[in-house]
């Protein structure tokens, strides 16, 4: 099984819109990413195990970025998941998608 290894220090303090990445915990099967804004928090999971593309009829293997609050996710390929800006932008997009439910 291919296990993803991220340099978590590259993510700390980055902004996903108005939300700041405050903490990242490395677990056995995922990274838990905590974002904070004005005392509120949001949680994302980045799955560490690769999802074989052929099992989903995709041309490449992928990793899942899951928005924990709404159980929605986006699949990113290896080059995307290793690019912190793409991962943070993915989180921002999911936060914006569900922002109307947070009010």
N, CA, C and O atoms as CSV, one atom per row, in Angstrom:
chain,resi,resn,atom,element,x,y,z
A,1,UNK,N,N,0.849,-1.176,0.000
A,1,UNK,CA,C,0.000,0.000,0.000
A,1,UNK,C,C,0.895,1.241,0.000
A,1,UNK,O,O,1.834,1.327,0.792
A,2,UNK,N,N,0.609,2.206,-0.887
A,2,UNK,CA,C,1.349,3.460,-0.941
A,2,UNK,C,C,0.799,4.412,0.113
A,2,UNK,O,O,-0.394,4.717,0.126
A,3,UNK,N,N,1.686,4.885,1.005
A,3,UNK,CA,C,1.280,5.789,2.073
A,3,UNK,C,C,1.839,7.174,1.789
A,3,UNK,O,O,3.037,7.341,1.562
A,4,UNK,N,N,0.966,8.152,1.804
A,4,UNK,CA,C,1.318,9.531,1.537
A,4,UNK,C,C,2.090,10.123,2.709
A,4,UNK,O,O,1.724,9.919,3.867
A,5,UNK,N,N,3.150,10.851,2.408
A,5,UNK,CA,C,3.918,11.558,3.424
A,5,UNK,C,C,3.986,13.029,3.023
A,5,UNK,O,O,4.624,13.382,2.032
A,6,UNK,N,N,3.320,13.885,3.806
A,6,UNK,CA,C,3.303,15.320,3.540
A,6,UNK,C,C,4.265,16.032,4.480
A,6,UNK,O,O,4.500,15.583,5.602
A,7,UNK,N,N,4.814,17.136,4.018
A,7,UNK,CA,C,5.590,18.015,4.876
A,7,UNK,C,C,4.593,18.987,5.507
A,7,UNK,O,O,4.295,20.037,4.937
A,8,UNK,N,N,4.087,18.636,6.670
A,8,UNK,CA,C,2.990,19.387,7.282
A,8,UNK,C,C,3.380,20.818,7.631
A,8,UNK,O,O,2.512,21.688,7.699
A,9,UNK,N,N,4.655,21.079,7.852
A,9,UNK,CA,C,5.058,22.450,8.182
A,9,UNK,C,C,4.816,23.407,7.017
A,9,UNK,O,O,4.709,24.617,7.220
A,10,UNK,N,N,4.730,22.869,5.790
A,10,UNK,CA,C,4.423,23.708,4.628
A,10,UNK,C,C,2.983,24.221,4.646
A,10,UNK,O,O,2.663,25.184,3.949
A,11,UNK,N,N,2.121,23.594,5.429
A,11,UNK,CA,C,0.705,23.942,5.455
A,11,UNK,C,C,0.338,24.863,6.611
A,11,UNK,O,O,-0.569,25.686,6.483
A,12,UNK,N,N,1.028,24.736,7.726
A,12,UNK,CA,C,0.665,25.497,8.922
A,12,UNK,C,C,0.709,26.997,8.658
A,12,UNK,O,O,1.678,27.521,8.108
A,13,UNK,N,N,-0.350,27.665,9.058
A,13,UNK,CA,C,-0.448,29.106,8.883
A,13,UNK,C,C,-1.005,29.545,7.543
A,13,UNK,O,O,-1.347,30.717,7.382
A,14,UNK,N,N,-1.108,28.632,6.563
A,14,UNK,CA,C,-1.680,29.010,5.265
A,14,UNK,C,C,-3.161,29.314,5.431
A,14,UNK,O,O,-3.824,28.818,6.342
A,15,UNK,N,N,-3.657,30.142,4.524
A,15,UNK,CA,C,-5.049,30.553,4.576
A,15,UNK,C,C,-5.867,29.871,3.478
A,15,UNK,O,O,-5.472,29.846,2.312
A,16,UNK,N,N,-7.004,29.324,3.874
A,16,UNK,CA,C,-7.996,28.794,2.932
A,16,UNK,C,C,-9.149,29.781,2.987
A,16,UNK,O,O,-10.098,29.603,3.751
A,17,UNK,N,N,-9.059,30.820,2.171
A,17,UNK,CA,C,-10.008,31.916,2.280
A,17,UNK,C,C,-9.733,32.665,3.568
A,17,UNK,O,O,-8.625,33.158,3.781
A,18,UNK,N,N,-10.735,32.754,4.428
A,18,UNK,CA,C,-10.590,33.430,5.720
A,18,UNK,C,C,-10.148,32.485,6.831
A,18,UNK,O,O,-9.958,32.914,7.969
A,19,UNK,N,N,-9.985,31.211,6.514
A,19,UNK,CA,C,-9.666,30.186,7.506
A,19,UNK,C,C,-8.175,29.886,7.490
A,19,UNK,O,O,-7.593,29.663,6.428
A,20,UNK,N,N,-7.554,29.880,8.675
A,20,UNK,CA,C,-6.126,29.618,8.809
A,20,UNK,C,C,-5.895,28.179,9.249
A,20,UNK,O,O,-6.562,27.684,10.157
A,21,UNK,N,N,-4.948,27.513,8.600
A,21,UNK,CA,C,-4.586,26.154,9.022
A,21,UNK,C,C,-3.819,26.281,10.327
A,21,UNK,O,O,-2.706,26.805,10.364
A,22,UNK,N,N,-4.430,25.796,11.391
A,22,UNK,CA,C,-3.942,25.975,12.748
A,22,UNK,C,C,-3.139,24.773,13.243
A,22,UNK,O,O,-2.182,24.929,14.001
A,23,UNK,N,N,-3.529,23.582,12.815
A,23,UNK,CA,C,-2.901,22.363,13.328
A,23,UNK,C,C,-3.098,21.228,12.337
A,23,UNK,O,O,-4.111,21.160,11.642
A,24,UNK,N,N,-2.115,20.338,12.284
A,24,UNK,CA,C,-2.240,19.125,11.474
A,24,UNK,C,C,-1.748,17.962,12.323
A,24,UNK,O,O,-0.634,17.985,12.846
A,25,UNK,N,N,-2.590,16.950,12.453
A,25,UNK,CA,C,-2.215,15.739,13.182
A,25,UNK,C,C,-2.008,14.610,12.180
A,25,UNK,O,O,-2.851,14.371,11.316
A,26,UNK,N,N,-0.902,13.935,12.302
A,26,UNK,CA,C,-0.616,12.801,11.428
A,26,UNK,C,C,-1.100,11.533,12.126
A,26,UNK,O,O,-0.572,11.141,13.166
A,27,UNK,N,N,-2.090,10.913,11.549
A,27,UNK,CA,C,-2.622,9.652,12.057
A,27,UNK,C,C,-2.163,8.517,11.135
A,27,UNK,O,O,-1.538,8.761,10.103
A,28,UNK,N,N,-2.472,7.312,11.508
A,28,UNK,CA,C,-2.043,6.153,10.711
A,28,UNK,C,C,-2.641,6.162,9.311
A,28,UNK,O,O,-1.947,5.859,8.341
A,29,UNK,N,N,-3.932,6.508,9.194
A,29,UNK,CA,C,-4.576,6.426,7.883
A,29,UNK,C,C,-4.886,7.778,7.255
A,29,UNK,O,O,-5.293,7.843,6.096
A,30,UNK,N,N,-4.696,8.864,8.013
A,30,UNK,CA,C,-5.007,10.175,7.447
A,30,UNK,C,C,-4.268,11.276,8.194
A,30,UNK,O,O,-3.752,11.082,9.295
A,31,UNK,N,N,-4.239,12.423,7.560
A,31,UNK,CA,C,-3.846,13.655,8.228
A,31,UNK,C,C,-5.132,14.357,8.604
A,31,UNK,O,O,-6.060,14.424,7.798
A,32,UNK,N,N,-5.201,14.880,9.810
A,32,UNK,CA,C,-6.349,15.671,10.227
A,32,UNK,C,C,-5.892,17.123,10.224
A,32,UNK,O,O,-4.959,17.496,10.936
A,33,UNK,N,N,-6.561,17.935,9.417
A,33,UNK,CA,C,-6.192,19.335,9.251
A,33,UNK,C,C,-7.263,20.188,9.921
A,33,UNK,O,O,-8.443,20.113,9.577
A,34,UNK,N,N,-6.829,21.002,10.887
A,34,UNK,CA,C,-7.743,21.887,11.611
A,34,UNK,C,C,-7.557,23.311,11.110
A,34,UNK,O,O,-6.442,23.832,11.084
A,35,UNK,N,N,-8.660,23.930,10.712
A,35,UNK,CA,C,-8.651,25.324,10.285
A,35,UNK,C,C,-9.407,26.133,11.324
A,35,UNK,O,O,-10.371,25.652,11.918
A,36,UNK,N,N,-8.959,27.376,11.541
A,36,UNK,CA,C,-9.549,28.217,12.581
A,36,UNK,C,C,-9.829,29.611,12.043
A,36,UNK,O,O,-9.072,30.157,11.240
A,37,UNK,N,N,-10.955,30.176,12.517
A,37,UNK,CA,C,-11.305,31.575,12.223
A,37,UNK,C,C,-12.188,32.081,13.352
A,37,UNK,O,O,-13.260,31.529,13.600
A,38,UNK,N,N,-11.752,33.107,14.024
A,38,UNK,CA,C,-12.548,33.759,15.074
A,38,UNK,C,C,-13.105,32.772,16.099
A,38,UNK,O,O,-14.259,32.893,16.511
A,39,UNK,N,N,-12.307,31.813,16.507
A,39,UNK,CA,C,-12.727,30.851,17.520
A,39,UNK,C,C,-13.520,29.669,16.987
A,39,UNK,O,O,-13.779,28.723,17.732
A,40,UNK,N,N,-13.912,29.695,15.724
A,40,UNK,CA,C,-14.594,28.553,15.105
A,40,UNK,C,C,-13.551,27.676,14.425
A,40,UNK,O,O,-12.459,28.137,14.090
A,41,UNK,N,N,-13.895,26.414,14.226
A,41,UNK,CA,C,-12.946,25.545,13.533
A,41,UNK,C,C,-13.646,24.656,12.520
A,41,UNK,O,O,-14.849,24.405,12.596
A,42,UNK,N,N,-12.860,24.197,11.582
A,42,UNK,CA,C,-13.303,23.251,10.564
A,42,UNK,C,C,-12.257,22.165,10.481
A,42,UNK,O,O,-11.086,22.389,10.788
A,43,UNK,N,N,-12.687,20.976,10.062
A,43,UNK,CA,C,-11.769,19.851,10.017
A,43,UNK,C,C,-11.808,19.175,8.652
A,43,UNK,O,O,-12.874,18.925,8.089
A,44,UNK,N,N,-10.624,18.888,8.141
A,44,UNK,CA,C,-10.459,18.142,6.895
A,44,UNK,C,C,-9.615,16.905,7.164
A,44,UNK,O,O,-8.762,16.898,8.052
A,45,UNK,N,N,-9.864,15.874,6.393
A,45,UNK,CA,C,-9.028,14.671,6.428
A,45,UNK,C,C,-8.358,14.515,5.075
A,45,UNK,O,O,-9.005,14.639,4.035
A,46,UNK,N,N,-7.068,14.245,5.092
A,46,UNK,CA,C,-6.349,13.898,3.872
A,46,UNK,C,C,-5.941,12.441,4.033
A,46,UNK,O,O,-5.085,12.107,4.852
A,47,UNK,N,N,-6.569,11.581,3.237
A,47,UNK,CA,C,-6.288,10.160,3.346
A,47,UNK,C,C,-4.862,9.869,2.899
A,47,UNK,O,O,-4.410,10.380,1.874
A,48,UNK,N,N,-4.160,9.055,3.663
A,48,UNK,CA,C,-2.763,8.747,3.356
A,48,UNK,C,C,-2.617,7.579,2.380
A,48,UNK,O,O,-1.601,7.468,1.694
A,49,UNK,N,N,-3.612,6.721,2.316
A,49,UNK,CA,C,-3.541,5.562,1.424
A,49,UNK,C,C,-4.024,5.949,0.032
A,49,UNK,O,O,-5.025,6.647,-0.126
A,50,UNK,N,N,-3.304,5.489,-0.950
A,50,UNK,CA,C,-3.674,5.773,-2.333
A,50,UNK,C,C,-4.934,4.991,-2.698
A,50,UNK,O,O,-5.148,3.872,-2.231
A,51,UNK,N,N,-5.751,5.598,-3.531
A,51,UNK,CA,C,-6.913,4.912,-4.109
A,51,UNK,C,C,-6.518,4.588,-5.540
A,51,UNK,O,O,-6.252,5.484,-6.341
A,52,UNK,N,N,-6.483,3.327,-5.846
A,52,UNK,CA,C,-6.063,2.903,-7.184
A,52,UNK,C,C,-7.062,3.404,-8.224
A,52,UNK,O,O,-8.260,3.140,-8.129
A,53,UNK,N,N,-6.555,4.126,-9.209
A,53,UNK,CA,C,-7.397,4.725,-10.232
A,53,UNK,C,C,-8.271,3.729,-10.958
A,53,UNK,O,O,-9.434,4.007,-11.250
A,54,UNK,N,N,-7.712,2.566,-11.250
A,54,UNK,CA,C,-8.496,1.592,-12.016
A,54,UNK,C,C,-9.714,1.091,-11.247
A,54,UNK,O,O,-10.682,0.640,-11.858
A,55,UNK,N,N,-9.682,1.163,-9.904
A,55,UNK,CA,C,-10.854,0.741,-9.128
A,55,UNK,C,C,-12.011,1.729,-9.276
A,55,UNK,O,O,-13.161,1.388,-9.000
A,56,UNK,N,N,-11.703,2.960,-9.715
A,56,UNK,CA,C,-12.730,3.983,-9.927
A,56,UNK,C,C,-12.868,4.358,-11.401
A,56,UNK,O,O,-13.503,5.355,-11.744
A,57,UNK,N,N,-12.269,3.552,-12.257
A,57,UNK,CA,C,-12.236,3.844,-13.696
A,57,UNK,C,C,-11.588,5.189,-14.000
A,57,UNK,O,O,-12.032,5.920,-14.886
A,58,UNK,N,N,-10.542,5.501,-13.259
A,58,UNK,CA,C,-9.763,6.721,-13.477
A,58,UNK,C,C,-8.410,6.342,-14.077
A,58,UNK,O,O,-7.910,5.246,-13.822
A,59,UNK,N,N,-7.821,7.221,-14.859
A,59,UNK,CA,C,-6.537,6.901,-15.494
A,59,UNK,C,C,-5.339,6.963,-14.540
A,59,UNK,O,O,-4.272,6.436,-14.856
A,60,UNK,N,N,-5.508,7.610,-13.363
A,60,UNK,CA,C,-4.398,7.749,-12.414
A,60,UNK,C,C,-4.870,7.417,-11.000
A,60,UNK,O,O,-6.064,7.466,-10.703
A,61,UNK,N,N,-3.919,7.079,-10.140
A,61,UNK,CA,C,-4.220,6.866,-8.734
A,61,UNK,C,C,-4.505,8.218,-8.078
A,61,UNK,O,O,-3.994,9.248,-8.516
A,62,UNK,N,N,-5.317,8.204,-7.032
A,62,UNK,CA,C,-5.747,9.452,-6.404
A,62,UNK,C,C,-5.713,9.332,-4.880
A,62,UNK,O,O,-5.633,8.243,-4.312
A,63,UNK,N,N,-5.777,10.508,-4.245
A,63,UNK,CA,C,-5.885,10.625,-2.790
A,63,UNK,C,C,-7.113,11.472,-2.498
A,63,UNK,O,O,-7.483,12.343,-3.286
A,64,UNK,N,N,-7.740,11.207,-1.362
A,64,UNK,CA,C,-8.980,11.896,-1.018
A,64,UNK,C,C,-8.732,13.012,-0.003
A,64,UNK,O,O,-8.052,12.808,1.003
A,65,UNK,N,N,-9.291,14.194,-0.278
A,65,UNK,CA,C,-9.345,15.296,0.675
A,65,UNK,C,C,-10.809,15.416,1.073
A,65,UNK,O,O,-11.657,15.764,0.251
A,66,UNK,N,N,-11.101,15.126,2.340
A,66,UNK,CA,C,-12.496,15.074,2.815
A,66,UNK,C,C,-12.779,16.225,3.771
A,66,UNK,O,O,-12.043,16.455,4.731
A,67,UNK,N,N,-13.865,16.943,3.486
A,67,UNK,CA,C,-14.357,18.004,4.372
A,67,UNK,C,C,-15.197,17.330,5.428
A,67,UNK,O,O,-16.326,16.919,5.162
A,68,UNK,N,N,-14.666,17.215,6.603
A,68,UNK,CA,C,-15.283,16.431,7.670
A,68,UNK,C,C,-16.657,16.956,8.074
A,68,UNK,O,O,-17.554,16.168,8.372
A,69,UNK,N,N,-16.831,18.273,8.086
A,69,UNK,CA,C,-18.093,18.845,8.559
A,69,UNK,C,C,-19.284,18.434,7.690
A,69,UNK,O,O,-20.400,18.302,8.192
A,70,UNK,N,N,-19.056,18.233,6.400
A,70,UNK,CA,C,-20.165,17.923,5.488
A,70,UNK,C,C,-19.979,16.610,4.742
A,70,UNK,O,O,-20.778,16.283,3.864
A,71,UNK,N,N,-18.947,15.860,5.074
A,71,UNK,CA,C,-18.703,14.558,4.457
A,71,UNK,C,C,-18.672,14.638,2.934
A,71,UNK,O,O,-19.193,13.756,2.252
A,72,UNK,N,N,-18.069,15.683,2.411
A,72,UNK,CA,C,-17.866,15.836,0.977
A,72,UNK,C,C,-16.372,15.715,0.725
A,72,UNK,O,O,-15.568,16.009,1.610
A,73,UNK,N,N,-15.996,15.289,-0.460
A,73,UNK,CA,C,-14.574,15.122,-0.718
A,73,UNK,C,C,-14.231,15.411,-2.167
A,73,UNK,O,O,-15.093,15.469,-3.044
A,74,UNK,N,N,-12.938,15.588,-2.380
A,74,UNK,CA,C,-12.373,15.807,-3.703
A,74,UNK,C,C,-11.206,14.842,-3.848
A,74,UNK,O,O,-10.449,14.619,-2.903
A,75,UNK,N,N,-11.066,14.274,-5.039
A,75,UNK,CA,C,-9.947,13.379,-5.316
A,75,UNK,C,C,-8.864,14.146,-6.052
A,75,UNK,O,O,-9.136,14.841,-7.031
A,76,UNK,N,N,-7.627,14.014,-5.572
A,76,UNK,CA,C,-6.491,14.669,-6.201
A,76,UNK,C,C,-5.439,13.627,-6.560
A,76,UNK,O,O,-5.235,12.660,-5.826
A,77,UNK,N,N,-4.770,13.831,-7.702
A,77,UNK,CA,C,-3.707,12.896,-8.070
A,77,UNK,C,C,-2.452,13.209,-7.259
A,77,UNK,O,O,-2.447,14.159,-6.475
A,78,UNK,N,N,-1.401,12.433,-7.436
A,78,UNK,CA,C,-0.206,12.565,-6.613
A,78,UNK,C,C,0.434,13.942,-6.738
A,78,UNK,O,O,0.789,14.546,-5.725
A,79,UNK,N,N,0.587,14.445,-7.944
A,79,UNK,CA,C,1.236,15.752,-8.092
A,79,UNK,C,C,0.385,16.860,-7.466
A,79,UNK,O,O,0.928,17.829,-6.935
A,80,UNK,N,N,-0.935,16.727,-7.522
A,80,UNK,CA,C,-1.818,17.724,-6.909
A,80,UNK,C,C,-1.755,17.658,-5.385
A,80,UNK,O,O,-1.675,18.693,-4.725
A,81,UNK,N,N,-1.790,16.449,-4.822
A,81,UNK,CA,C,-1.819,16.303,-3.365
A,81,UNK,C,C,-0.504,16.756,-2.744
A,81,UNK,O,O,-0.476,17.160,-1.581
A,82,UNK,N,N,0.582,16.694,-3.504
A,82,UNK,CA,C,1.872,17.149,-2.991
A,82,UNK,C,C,2.075,18.653,-3.159
A,82,UNK,O,O,3.062,19.205,-2.674
A,83,UNK,N,N,1.150,19.310,-3.839
A,83,UNK,CA,C,1.218,20.756,-4.032
A,83,UNK,C,C,0.313,21.419,-2.986
A,83,UNK,O,O,-0.911,21.405,-3.116
A,84,UNK,N,N,0.923,21.994,-1.961
A,84,UNK,CA,C,0.163,22.581,-0.860
A,84,UNK,C,C,-0.837,23.627,-1.299
A,84,UNK,O,O,-1.918,23.730,-0.719
A,85,UNK,N,N,-0.495,24.407,-2.318
A,85,UNK,CA,C,-1.419,25.438,-2.788
A,85,UNK,C,C,-2.687,24.829,-3.368
A,85,UNK,O,O,-3.780,25.358,-3.163
A,86,UNK,N,N,-2.550,23.727,-4.085
A,86,UNK,CA,C,-3.731,23.049,-4.644
A,86,UNK,C,C,-4.591,22.464,-3.530
A,86,UNK,O,O,-5.817,22.573,-3.571
A,87,UNK,N,N,-3.957,21.845,-2.537
A,87,UNK,CA,C,-4.714,21.261,-1.423
A,87,UNK,C,C,-5.459,22.351,-0.655
A,87,UNK,O,O,-6.636,22.191,-0.335
A,88,UNK,N,N,-4.778,23.458,-0.360
A,88,UNK,CA,C,-5.410,24.554,0.379
A,88,UNK,C,C,-6.544,25.164,-0.448
A,88,UNK,O,O,-7.595,25.494,0.101
A,89,UNK,N,N,-6.348,25.316,-1.741
A,89,UNK,CA,C,-7.408,25.846,-2.605
A,89,UNK,C,C,-8.605,24.885,-2.654
A,89,UNK,O,O,-9.752,25.328,-2.715
A,90,UNK,N,N,-8.342,23.590,-2.628
A,90,UNK,CA,C,-9.419,22.597,-2.586
A,90,UNK,C,C,-10.235,22.760,-1.309
A,90,UNK,O,O,-11.465,22.718,-1.344
A,91,UNK,N,N,-9.552,22.947,-0.187
A,91,UNK,CA,C,-10.252,23.164,1.083
A,91,UNK,C,C,-11.096,24.436,1.016
A,91,UNK,O,O,-12.246,24.450,1.454
A,92,UNK,N,N,-10.522,25.493,0.471
A,92,UNK,CA,C,-11.238,26.771,0.336
A,92,UNK,C,C,-12.503,26.590,-0.500
A,92,UNK,O,O,-13.565,27.098,-0.142
A,93,UNK,N,N,-12.387,25.870,-1.608
A,93,UNK,CA,C,-13.537,25.631,-2.481
A,93,UNK,C,C,-14.638,24.881,-1.746
A,93,UNK,O,O,-15.810,25.232,-1.877
A,94,UNK,N,N,-14.285,23.854,-0.974
A,94,UNK,CA,C,-15.288,23.098,-0.227
A,94,UNK,C,C,-15.918,23.947,0.878
A,94,UNK,O,O,-17.122,23.849,1.117
A,95,UNK,N,N,-15.125,24.773,1.551
A,95,UNK,CA,C,-15.681,25.667,2.580
A,95,UNK,C,C,-16.689,26.619,1.952
A,95,UNK,O,O,-17.781,26.813,2.485
A,96,UNK,N,N,-16.321,27.214,0.817
A,96,UNK,CA,C,-17.227,28.150,0.139
A,96,UNK,C,C,-18.500,27.451,-0.334
A,96,UNK,O,O,-19.585,28.029,-0.280
A,97,UNK,N,N,-18.368,26.221,-0.793
A,97,UNK,CA,C,-19.527,25.462,-1.276
A,97,UNK,C,C,-20.573,25.299,-0.173
A,97,UNK,O,O,-21.774,25.345,-0.442
A,98,UNK,N,N,-20.121,25.109,1.057
A,98,UNK,CA,C,-21.043,24.845,2.158
A,98,UNK,C,C,-21.240,26.041,3.090
A,98,UNK,O,O,-21.902,25.912,4.120
A,99,UNK,N,N,-20.677,27.200,2.747
A,99,UNK,CA,C,-20.760,28.351,3.650
A,99,UNK,C,C,-22.203,28.788,3.908
A,99,UNK,O,O,-22.498,29.316,4.981
A,100,UNK,N,N,-23.087,28.583,2.965
A,100,UNK,CA,C,-24.492,28.986,3.168
A,100,UNK,C,C,-25.173,28.178,4.275
A,100,UNK,O,O,-26.170,28.620,4.845
A,101,UNK,N,N,-24.628,26.980,4.580
A,101,UNK,CA,C,-25.216,26.151,5.631
A,101,UNK,C,C,-24.671,26.496,7.006
A,101,UNK,O,O,-25.212,26.049,8.018
A,102,UNK,N,N,-23.603,27.290,7.054
A,102,UNK,CA,C,-22.961,27.630,8.316
A,102,UNK,C,C,-23.579,28.834,8.998
A,102,UNK,O,O,-23.192,29.171,10.118
A,103,UNK,N,N,-24.522,29.485,8.356
A,103,UNK,CA,C,-25.076,30.726,8.906
A,103,UNK,C,C,-26.238,30.487,9.818
A,103,UNK,O,O,-26.807,31.437,10.356
